[in-house]
Amino acid sequence: MVQYDPLKFLPTEEDLPDSDGKPVDNELHILIPALLRAILSLNWGDRSDWFLGLNMGLYFDPKLPAIVPDSFLSLGVPRYKSERGRLSYLIWQENGIAPIWVLEVVSQTPGNEYREKMTRYTELGVLYYTIYNPNHWRRDKHEPFEVYKLINGQYVRQSGEPFWMPEVGLGIGRGRGQQDGWNREWLYWYDAHGDRLPSSENVIQQERLRAEQERLRAEQERLRAEQERLRAEQAEQALEQERLQRQALLDMLRDRGIDLDDLTP
């Protein structure tokens, strides 16, 4: 009997466009997702069961055009599939695993983040949908930071920041920091206690602080040793001064004809 394999008749990454052909609106669309991936690589470096895509074509139906989130996270898939890397993310080539989290950074040009994309992510089954809108939230009549969870087939706005996503094992939220010399508000990952996961900049700063603390500790030790040396010198000088005073007294007595040795019984 001939075995029918439906995957053989589905397009591959090479057959489909790897993006929607639209340029990113500004550099934050690149830098914010890149920072999130860098933090995850630093903290999940020993794991190989996750993939975080940046501005990559996402396909769940070969008949439909790709949807291109600013970032998305999938769990239970290989972090790297080949030396070449993924060209696109095709659900049917990822064992049917859809992203568990998606991020959209709202740009000056409205991108249907609150309607069309939300509908498509609902169809895709994305559990968490984060919309970061730092500059145009008043225009869009939304908040600068919103997290939605898919509940019974509908996205429900969640509260709290950072917002903890237990199914992901991460929290997401805003925070001020410096990345590549740029001090501004960024998105960061957080742990279950609400503490920000360290970034490479944090690690560098912590290492600098540790080195400075070590330098100060060594300087304090040097000062302590110097003080101990000075105390020893002062004690030696006091003994020498006492010896000289005693010798001067003996010499004075001898000059007067008094020899202490003669007084010894």
C-alpha positions as CSV (number, residue, x, y, z in Angstrom):
1,M,0.0,0.0,0.0
2,V,1.2,3.5,-0.8
3,Q,1.9,5.5,2.3
4,Y,0.5,9.1,2.0
5,D,2.6,11.7,3.7
6,P,0.9,15.1,3.7
7,L,4.1,16.9,4.6
8,K,5.6,16.0,1.3
9,F,3.0,18.1,-0.4
10,L,3.4,21.2,1.8
11,P,5.8,24.0,0.9
12,T,9.1,24.3,2.6
13,E,11.0,27.4,3.8
14,E,12.6,27.8,0.4
15,D,9.3,27.9,-1.3
16,L,7.8,30.7,0.7
17,P,8.8,34.4,1.3
18,D,10.7,34.8,4.6
19,S,9.0,38.2,5.3
20,D,6.1,40.3,4.3
21,G,8.4,42.7,2.4
22,K,7.6,45.6,4.6
23,P,10.6,47.5,6.1
24,V,10.6,48.1,9.9
25,D,9.4,51.6,10.9
26,N,12.3,52.4,13.2
27,E,15.2,50.9,14.9
28,L,13.3,50.0,18.1
29,H,11.5,47.3,16.1
30,I,15.0,45.7,15.9
31,L,16.6,46.7,19.1
32,I,13.8,45.8,21.6
33,P,13.3,42.2,20.3
34,A,17.1,41.8,19.9
35,L,17.5,42.7,23.6
36,L,14.9,40.2,24.7
37,R,16.6,37.5,22.7
38,A,20.1,38.4,24.1
39,I,18.7,38.3,27.6
40,L,17.1,34.9,27.0
41,S,20.3,33.6,25.4
42,L,22.2,34.7,28.5
43,N,19.7,33.2,31.0
44,W,18.6,30.1,29.0
45,G,22.0,29.4,27.5
46,D,21.9,25.8,28.7
47,R,18.6,25.1,27.1
48,S,18.0,24.0,23.5
49,D,14.2,23.7,23.5
50,W,13.2,27.2,22.6
51,F,13.3,29.6,19.6
52,L,12.9,33.3,19.6
53,G,12.3,34.8,16.2
54,L,12.8,38.4,15.1
55,N,10.8,39.9,12.2
56,M,10.5,36.5,10.7
57,G,7.7,35.2,8.5
58,L,5.3,33.0,10.5
59,Y,3.1,30.5,8.5
60,F,0.3,28.4,9.9
61,D,-1.5,27.9,6.5
62,P,0.4,27.6,3.2
63,K,-2.6,29.3,1.5
64,L,-2.2,32.5,3.5
65,P,0.5,35.1,3.5
66,A,3.0,35.2,6.3
67,I,2.4,37.2,9.4
68,V,5.5,38.8,10.7
69,P,5.6,39.6,14.4
70,D,8.3,41.8,15.7
71,S,9.2,38.9,17.9
72,F,7.8,35.5,18.9
73,L,8.8,32.7,21.3
74,S,8.2,29.0,20.8
75,L,8.9,26.3,23.3
76,G,9.5,22.7,22.7
77,V,11.3,23.3,19.3
78,P,15.0,23.1,18.5
79,R,16.8,26.3,19.1
80,Y,18.8,25.8,15.9
81,K,17.6,23.5,13.1
82,S,20.6,23.7,10.9
83,E,23.8,25.7,10.2
84,R,21.8,28.0,7.9
85,G,19.2,28.7,10.5
86,R,15.5,29.1,9.9
87,L,14.4,31.2,6.9
88,S,10.8,31.3,8.2
89,Y,8.8,29.6,10.9
90,L,6.4,27.0,9.3
91,I,4.1,25.4,11.8
92,W,3.9,22.2,9.9
93,Q,7.7,21.8,10.0
94,E,7.8,22.5,13.8
95,N,5.7,19.5,14.8
96,G,2.6,21.7,14.8
97,I,4.0,23.9,17.6
98,A,2.8,27.5,17.4
99,P,4.5,30.3,19.3
100,I,3.4,30.7,22.9
101,W,4.2,34.4,23.0
102,V,4.2,37.2,20.4
103,L,5.3,40.8,20.6
104,E,4.3,43.7,18.4
105,V,5.9,47.1,18.7
106,V,3.5,49.7,17.4
107,S,5.0,52.1,14.9
108,Q,4.1,55.4,13.4
109,T,2.2,53.7,10.6
110,P,-0.7,51.7,12.1
111,G,-0.2,48.0,11.6
112,N,-3.5,46.6,12.8
113,E,-2.0,45.3,16.0
114,Y,-5.3,45.6,17.8
115,R,-7.5,44.1,15.2
116,E,-6.3,42.0,12.2
117,K,-3.1,40.7,13.9
118,M,-5.0,40.0,17.0
119,T,-7.5,37.9,15.0
120,R,-4.7,36.0,13.2
121,Y,-2.9,35.3,16.5
122,T,-6.1,34.0,17.9
123,E,-6.5,31.6,14.9
124,L,-2.9,30.6,15.4
125,G,-3.5,29.8,19.1
126,V,-0.8,32.1,20.5
127,L,-1.3,32.0,24.3
128,Y,0.2,35.4,25.1
129,Y,0.1,38.5,23.0
130,T,2.1,41.6,24.1
131,I,1.7,45.0,22.5
132,Y,4.3,47.7,23.2
133,N,3.1,51.1,22.2
134,P,5.3,53.7,23.8
135,N,4.8,56.6,21.4
136,H,1.3,56.3,19.8
137,W,-0.9,54.8,22.6
138,R,-3.0,58.0,22.8
139,R,-3.6,57.9,19.1
140,D,-4.7,54.3,19.3
141,K,-6.7,54.8,22.5
142,H,-4.8,52.0,24.3
143,E,-2.1,51.8,27.0
144,P,1.6,51.9,26.3
145,F,2.0,48.3,27.5
146,E,-0.6,45.6,27.2
147,V,-0.6,41.8,27.6
148,Y,-3.4,39.6,26.4
149,K,-4.0,36.0,27.2
150,L,-6.0,33.6,25.0
151,I,-8.9,32.4,27.1
152,N,-11.7,30.3,25.5
153,G,-10.8,31.5,22.0
154,Q,-10.6,35.2,22.9
155,Y,-7.9,37.5,24.0
156,V,-8.5,38.9,27.5
157,R,-6.5,41.9,28.7
158,Q,-4.3,41.0,31.7
159,S,-3.3,43.3,34.5
160,G,0.0,43.7,36.4
161,E,3.5,44.6,35.4
162,P,5.8,42.9,35.1
163,F,3.2,40.3,34.0
164,W,4.1,36.7,34.9
165,M,3.4,34.0,32.3
166,P,3.6,30.6,34.1
167,E,3.3,28.5,31.0
168,V,6.3,30.4,29.6
169,G,8.3,30.5,32.8
170,L,8.9,34.2,32.2
171,G,7.5,37.6,33.1
172,I,7.5,40.5,30.7
173,G,7.5,44.2,31.5
174,R,9.0,47.6,31.0
175,G,12.1,49.0,32.7
176,R,14.6,51.8,32.3
177,G,18.1,50.8,31.4
178,Q,21.1,51.4,29.2
179,Q,21.7,49.2,26.2
180,D,24.5,49.9,23.7
181,G,24.9,53.3,25.4
182,W,21.2,54.2,24.9
183,N,19.5,55.0,28.2
184,R,15.7,54.7,27.7
185,E,12.7,52.5,28.5
186,W,13.1,48.9,27.3
187,L,11.2,45.6,27.6
188,Y,12.8,43.1,29.9
189,W,12.2,39.5,31.0
190,Y,11.4,39.0,34.7
191,D,11.5,36.0,37.1
192,A,8.6,34.8,39.2
193,H,9.6,37.2,42.0
194,G,9.3,40.2,39.7
195,D,13.1,40.6,39.5
196,R,14.6,41.6,36.1
197,L,16.6,38.9,34.4
198,P,20.2,40.1,33.9
199,S,21.2,41.4,30.5
200,S,24.7,41.5,29.1
201,E,24.9,45.2,30.1
202,N,23.9,44.2,33.6
203,V,26.5,41.5,33.7
204,I,29.2,43.9,32.6
205,Q,28.1,46.5,35.1
206,Q,28.0,43.8,37.9
207,E,31.4,42.6,36.9
208,R,32.7,46.2,36.9
209,L,31.1,46.7,40.4
210,R,32.6,43.4,41.6
211,A,36.1,44.4,40.3
212,E,35.7,47.9,41.9
213,Q,34.6,46.2,45.2
214,E,37.6,43.9,45.0
215,R,39.9,46.9,44.3
216,L,38.5,48.7,47.3
217,R,38.9,45.6,49.5
218,A,42.5,45.3,48.4
219,E,43.1,49.0,49.1
220,Q,41.5,48.6,52.5
221,E,43.8,45.6,53.2
222,R,46.8,47.6,52.0
223,L,45.8,50.5,54.3
224,R,45.3,48.1,57.2
225,A,48.7,46.6,56.6
226,E,50.2,50.0,56.4
227,Q,48.6,51.1,59.7
228,E,49.8,47.9,61.3
229,R,53.3,48.6,60.1
230,L,53.1,52.2,61.4
231,R,51.9,50.9,64.8
232,A,54.9,48.5,64.9
233,E,57.3,51.3,64.0
234,Q,55.8,53.6,66.6
235,A,56.1,50.9,69.2
236,E,59.7,50.3,68.2
237,Q,60.4,54.0,68.3
238,A,58.8,54.2,71.8
239,L,61.1,51.4,73.0
240,E,64.1,53.0,71.5
241,Q,63.2,56.4,73.1
242,E,62.7,54.7,76.5
243,R,66.2,53.0,76.1
244,L,67.8,56.2,75.2
245,Q,66.2,58.0,78.1
246,R,67.4,55.2,80.5
247,Q,70.9,55.4,79.1
248,A,71.0,59.1,79.5
249,L,69.9,58.8,83.1
250,L,72.7,56.2,83.7
251,D,75.3,58.5,82.1
252,M,74.2,61.4,84.2
253,L,74.4,59.4,87.4
254,R,77.9,58.1,86.4
255,D,79.0,61.7,85.8
256,R,78.0,62.4,89.4
257,G,80.0,59.4,90.6
258,I,77.0,57.2,91.1
259,D,77.3,53.7,89.5
260,L,74.1,51.7,89.8
261,D,76.1,48.5,89.5
262,D,77.8,49.4,92.8
263,L,74.4,49.7,94.5
264,T,73.4,46.2,93.5
265,P,73.6,44.0,96.7
